[in-house]
Amino acid sequence: MENERPLFFQVMAYADQSDQDVISMVSGSPDWEAPAVLRDGLREYAGGEPSTFQYQPSEGLTKLRAEIAERRGVDMERVVVTNGGAEANYLAMAAAMERKRGDEVLLTDPVYPYYPQKATMLDGTPRYVPVAEDGSLDPARVREAASEDTAMIVVSTPNNPTGAVYDEATMRELVAIAEDVDALLISDEVYDHFDYSGTFTSALSIDSAHRIVTNSFSKSLAITGFRVGYTVLPEQLVDDVKTRHMLVNVAGSRPAQYAVLQALQETGTEYYRKNRERMQARIEAFTRGLDRAGAEYTTPEGGFYVLARFPDFPGTLANVEQLIDDTGVAGMPGEAFGGAREEWLRFALLSPRAEEAADRLGEYFA
C-alpha cells in the first residue's frame, strides 16, 4: 500500500517555516469560540468519579448516541460515534468494500483528497465524475458512470472544495442510482450547519438501505481537536461497522463525548446562526477583494471555501509556495483536489483576516 503524504501538511509546514507574517487559509479549523457550555462540560467531567475515567461503550456514550438519533430521526442502534468525521468516512467506505459488490469508488472531480486516498487504502479504484463550473453535480453523469462494479458513490454536501449544496432532487437520484447498481451512497454532511442556500437535503431524509450518512461536530461546534464524529448506518451494516470500529479504536474519548453531549443539549440555534452569518460576511469580503484582483472565483452555497483562479497562475504546489513567499497568504493548490481544478487555488475563510488576505492578493495580481 502506497499513499502520498497529503499536500495539506506540505503547505502548512512550508507556511510555518516562513519568516514573514502568513495568513493561513489552508485548514478547515474554525477560529471562533466553541459554546461556553462545552467548557463547562469538560470541567464537570474532570470532577467526576474515577469510574467515569474508564472505558465507555465502544460505539459511543449511550446518551450521546440517543441525542444524535433523536435529532436525526433514526434508531439509536444505527448510530456509531467515531473518532471524528475522518473515521466515520473510513468505516463507511470499508463497509462498502466489504459487501464485495465491486471495487469501483465513484467520486466527484474536484474532490476532497482524503476520499480517493482512503479508497486506494481499501483496495478500491477511484473513478471521477466531473461537476459543473458552479460545482453542481448532475446525477445523470453519475448514473452514466455507475455500473455493477461500483461499490460506492461518495459525495459531500455542502461540498469541499466547491461550496456546492446538493438539493433534494439530486440526493434522491443519487440514492436511486446506488439502489439500482447495488452500491452504497456515502454522504458526508459535516458542513450541514453552514448552508447559505436553504436547499441542503440530508440523505437521511430518503429512506433506503443503500445510503450511509457521516458527520462530525468539528465544524458546527468549532472543536476539530475533539475528534467526535458519527455515522448513521443501514441496519444490516451496523454490526460489522461496530466491530471494525472496536478493533481500530477500542473506544473513543469519553470526556470529549461528554462535553459534546452537554453542548448539544444546551446550545441554542442562535450560536449556529451567528457562525453562518460570520462566514457569509467573510465570503462577501474575500470575494470583493478577488474582484479587485481580477480573479475568477466560486461563490459557495455552503461550507468554508472559495476556489479562485488568477490569470497565468495555475494552482500548483510551487505557485502556492510562491504566494506564501511573496504575499504571506497560504492557500491550497487546486491540483490537490483532482484534475478538474488544477488551474485554481482553494482558500479556507477561517481567519478574521480574510479581507486582508484578499487585499494582499489584489495588490499582488493587479
Secondary structure as GFF3:
##gff-version 3
##sequence-region A 1 366
A	DSSP	alpha_helix	7	16	.	.	.	ID=ss1
A	DSSP	beta_strand	23	24	.	.	.	ID=ss2
A	DSSP	alpha_helix	36	46	.	.	.	ID=ss3
A	DSSP	three_ten_helix	50	53	.	.	.	ID=ss4
A	DSSP	alpha_helix	62	72	.	.	.	ID=ss5
A	DSSP	three_ten_helix	76	78	.	.	.	ID=ss6
A	DSSP	beta_strand	79	82	.	.	.	ID=ss7
A	DSSP	alpha_helix	84	98	.	.	.	ID=ss8
A	DSSP	beta_strand	104	109	.	.	.	ID=ss9
A	DSSP	alpha_helix	114	121	.	.	.	ID=ss10
A	DSSP	beta_strand	125	130	.	.	.	ID=ss11
A	DSSP	alpha_helix	139	145	.	.	.	ID=ss12
A	DSSP	beta_strand	150	156	.	.	.	ID=ss13
A	DSSP	alpha_helix	168	180	.	.	.	ID=ss14
A	DSSP	beta_strand	184	188	.	.	.	ID=ss15
A	DSSP	three_ten_helix	203	205	.	.	.	ID=ss16
A	DSSP	beta_strand	211	216	.	.	.	ID=ss17
A	DSSP	three_ten_helix	224	226	.	.	.	ID=ss18
A	DSSP	beta_strand	229	232	.	.	.	ID=ss19
A	DSSP	three_ten_helix	235	237	.	.	.	ID=ss20
A	DSSP	alpha_helix	238	249	.	.	.	ID=ss21
A	DSSP	alpha_helix	254	266	.	.	.	ID=ss22
A	DSSP	alpha_helix	269	293	.	.	.	ID=ss23
A	DSSP	beta_strand	296	297	.	.	.	ID=ss24
A	DSSP	beta_strand	305	309	.	.	.	ID=ss25
A	DSSP	alpha_helix	317	327	.	.	.	ID=ss26
A	DSSP	beta_strand	329	330	.	.	.	ID=ss27
A	DSSP	beta_strand	332	333	.	.	.	ID=ss28
A	DSSP	three_ten_helix	334	337	.	.	.	ID=ss29
A	DSSP	three_ten_helix	339	341	.	.	.	ID=ss30
A	DSSP	beta_strand	345	348	.	.	.	ID=ss31
A	DSSP	alpha_helix	354	365	.	.	.	ID=ss32
###
